[in-house]
Amino acid sequence: MNMQKNILIYVGFFLANVIIVNFVNVLITTKEILFFHIFLATLFLFTQKISYKIEKPALTLSLNFFRIAASVVFVFLFANKEKAQIFNFFFCYFVYLFSSVFVGQKTTKK
């Protein structure tokens, strides 16, 4: 159920991002936004699935460092050097991070 909530949140955020970018007239295409969101959703769902199996805090921390490093490499490889794309990507990254923490806190066992 947690994975399904995250996917719904990610789809909703993708639609909101497309609407906001088109409303503000930022020079980012819908195709680029979709590419960013597919990468981020895959990265966050993959690391979330692995983190459920990890019990040591040091491994969880290294998983989060992997997530950060993968995002930075992705930006350098695939984002054009326009500031709007880079800002949009990292804004999306932090929204995904916030949503994963928020959904994770609501579903943790007491």
Protein Blocks (a to p, Z undefined) as FASTA:
>chain_A
ZZmmmmmmmmmmmmmmmmmmmmnopabdfklmmmmmmmmmmmmmmmmmmmmmpmbfklmm
mmmmmmmmmmmmmmmmmmccbfklmmmmmmmmmmmmmmmmmmmmmmpcZZ
